[in-house]
Amino acid sequence: MIQVARLAPKLLGDSTQLIEEYLLGQRHAAGGFVNREGMPDLYYSVFAFDALQCLQSKQPLDGFADYLKSFECGDSLDFVHFCCLVRCASMVLGKETPKAPFLERLWSHRSADGGFHPQQGIDESTAYATFLAVGALQDLGCDLLSIRSEVVASLDGLRAGKLAWSNERAVAMPSTNATAAALTTLRQFDCFPDTETTQWILQMAHPMGGFLAAPQAPIPDLLSTATALHALSGDNQLLELSLRERCLDFLDSLWSNVGGFHGHWQEDHIDPEYTFYGLLALGHLSVSESL
């Protein structure tokens, strides 16, 4: 994701500096980046940090390493925030990263079906938790070959029909983000989508640009747009020119001259998470332009 998001400045032009200034302005005195309530938050910190990496920012992040160290091994964190800690620590702390306890915690979230779940000791995995766990294991330099067959099988069990994925088995409703999470994870194991799945994702495209989170969603959103474009890239899918232009118009409609992106048309706030997804979407649209 970072690699392709780094291409976003090709389309942003002079606005790139606005985004960097906005992100740097989201730093908290405690060292992390703030959430919507103005408090330091690992979840928003990982998006801000990754976005700054995409922009190849040279600004030092004073206090960020100490902020990460304050969580020690992350025992007090929920699974999502713990994976955010792993991501940031692996990039910032280097040899000081507590790799062994991090791995112990990650493996404790392994589900009986071979995937991962936000809670420990659960039989059935979720697509999102498996996506996060596989990413965290990669950040820690783990060889994933030993879990390939089990993870692939667990994700196969989350398919909602033959075309798409749901996040969990109990809710067999296909969604764009669960499908993108599954496809992105499968890509790490050299498994790629079939044509029918690609067509299902393309059917989530909204006539006015962007992608829907699910077939019944009323309006498109930035998260679903970014993840859909990322999933389509795994199939070397060349977007039709009209769809690419509509997506660019959609992103433009969510842009704020403060230097960030709104999540959807009814969203008043901007934050580092959606700003990162804006960069990811623009990066993929930049690649599509050059094909």
N, C-alpha and C positions, 0 to 999 in steps of 0.2 A: 504493500500500500504506500509506504513512504517513497519508494522509488518512483512510482508513477505520479504521486502527488507533487513531487519536485518539478514536474513539468508545468504545473499550473501558472507560474509567472509568465510563460509564453503568451497566455491569453490575458493575464492580469495587467501586464505592462506597469505603468506608474503606480497602480493601486497596490502593488506588492508591498511597498513601503508602508502604506496605511495599515495593512494587515499586521505587519511586524510591530508597528507602534501600538496597535490595539492589543495584541497578545502580550507584549511586554508590560503594558499598562494593567494587565490582569494579575500581576504578581502581588503577593501578600508579604507583609513584613516577616511573617513566619517562614518564608522561603518557598512555599508552594504557589499555586495559582488558584484564584477564587472561583467559587460556584456562584449561582445567581443570588445567593444571600450575602455575598461578599466575604465568605469564610474560605480558608484554604481547604482544598479538596483534592484528593489523589485522582479522582475520576476526571475532573476538569484539568488537572495538572498534566495527565498523560496526553490529552488532546492538545493542550497548549504547547507542551514540549515537542511532540511529534510535528505539529504545525510549524514551529520555529525551525526544526530540522529540515522540513520541506523547503522552507524559504532560505535555508543555508545562512541563518542569522549568525552573526559573529559576536553578538552581545553576550557578555558573561552573565550567568544566572547565579548571582551571589546568594548563598544560603540554601540553594536547592538541594545540594548533597546532604547538608545537615538536616533539612526537612525530611528527606527520605530515611536517613538513619534514625530519626526519632521514632519511627514505626518498628524498629528492630526487625524481628522476623515476621511481622505482620499478623501475629496471633489474634489481635483484637479486631481485625478487619473482616468484613464479609468477603465472599469469594470474588466478586467483581472488583472491589477496591484492592484486594490482595493481588489480583492479576495486574492491576495498574501499577502497584508497587514493584512487582517483578519486572515489568517492562521498563519502568524508569530506572530502577536500580541497576539493571543489567547494562543500561546505556551510560549511566553516570558514575556508578560506584566502582565499576571494574572488578578488581580482585577483592575489594571489600564487600562485594555482594555475598550475603549469607546463603550460598547456593544449596548446601545440604538441607537446612531447615525449609527453604523454599520448596525444594523438590519433595520433601516429606509431606508438606501441606498439599501440594498439587496432587500427589498420588492418592492422598486420603479422600479426594473427591471423585475417584474413579467409581463408576457405576458398575453394577453387576453385568450389564449388557456390553461393557467394554468402552463406553464413552465416558463422559464426565457430567456431573450435576453440581449446582451451586451448594447443595447440602451434602453432608457426608452420609454414607451408608444407604444410599438410595439405589433401587434396582434399575430404574430406567433413566437414561441420560437426556439432556436437552441439547439442541443444536448450538445454541449460543454459548453454553458452558463448555461444550466440547471445542468450539472455535477458540474461546479464550484460553483454555488449558493447553491446547496444541500450540498456540502462539507463545504462551509463557514457557513451555518446554523448549521451544525453538530459541527463545531469548536466552535461555540458560545453557544453550549449546547441546541439548540432548539429541541423541540419535532416535528418530521416531520409527525406525523400521520394525522394531520389536512389537509395536502396538498397532501396526498398520491394519492387519486383518480385522482386529476387534473394533477399532474405531470406524472403519468402513462399514462393518456389519451393523454397528449401533446406529449410524446415520441412515443406513438403508431402512432400518425399522422406523424411522421418523418420516418417511415419505408419505405424503398425503395424496394417495393415488400414484400414478406413474409419472406425473409431470413436475411436481414441486414438493417442498418440504414444509412441515409444521415444526414449531419449536419443541413441542413435547407430544408424546403419544396420546395423552388424555384429551388434547384439543387438536383434533385432526383437521385443522383449518389451514390451508396453505397460505404462506405469507412471503412477501418479497425478501424481507430481511432474514428469515429463517432459511429460505432457499439459498440466498447469497452466502450466509454463514456456512451452510453445509457444503456448497460448491467450493468456497474458498478453502475450507479444511480438506476436502477431498483432493483438491489440486496439490496440496502438500504431499499427497501419496500417489501422485501421477494418475489420478482418476479425473476424467473430464466429462462435462455434461453432454448429454445426447441432444440431438436437434430439437426434440419435442420440448425439453426443458428450456432450451434457449428461446423457443417460440413462446412458451408460457411467460417468461420474463418480459419479452417484447410486448406481449399483450397487456402488461401492467403499465405501459406507457400511456400518459394522459394526453388527450388531443391538444392541450395548451402547453405541453412541456412537462418534463419530470416524470416520475414513476409513482404509482400508487403502492401503499404498504400491503394491500390485499385487494382482491377483486371487488369487495364491497366498500372500500374506502372512498369518501366523497371527494377528496382533493389530494394532489400529489404532495410529497414532502421531500426535504433535502436528504435525510438519512436514506430513505428508500431509493432515491435517485442515485446517490453515490454508490450504495451497495449493489444496485442493479447493474450499473455501468461496470463496476469492478467484477461482478460475476460474469457478465458478457465478455469481458476482456479475456477470460480464460478459454474461450472458444474462438479467440481471434475474430470475434464478431465485428464486422465493419458496419457501423451505424449508417442507415440511410441519411442522406444529406438533410432531408426535411426533419427527421427526428433529432439529429444533432443540433440543428438550428433552434428547434423548439426547446431542447434542453438548455441551450445557452440562454435563450430568452427567459426560461424559468429561473435559472440561476441569477440572471440580472435582476429579476423581480424580487429576489430575496436579499440582494446586496444592500448593505448600509454603508454610507460614506464615512461612518465611524471606523470602518475597517474590518467588518465581520459580516456574517450571514445570519439571516433568520431561518428558523426551521421549516416554516411553511407560511402560506399567505395570511393565516390568522394569528401568527406569532409576533408579539411585540418585541421580545427580547432577542439579543444576540449573545452568543457565548462561544468559548473556545471549541466546544464539541462540534457545533454546527459549522464553525469556521473551518475546522479541519475537514469536515465532510464536503464543504464547498471546494476546498483545495483538491480533494480526491476526485470529485466529479470533474472539475476543470482539467485536471491532469489527464483523465481518460478521454475527455473531449478533445484535448490537444493531440493525443495520440491518434484519435480517429480522424482528425483533420489531416494528419500527415500520411495516412495510409493511401 
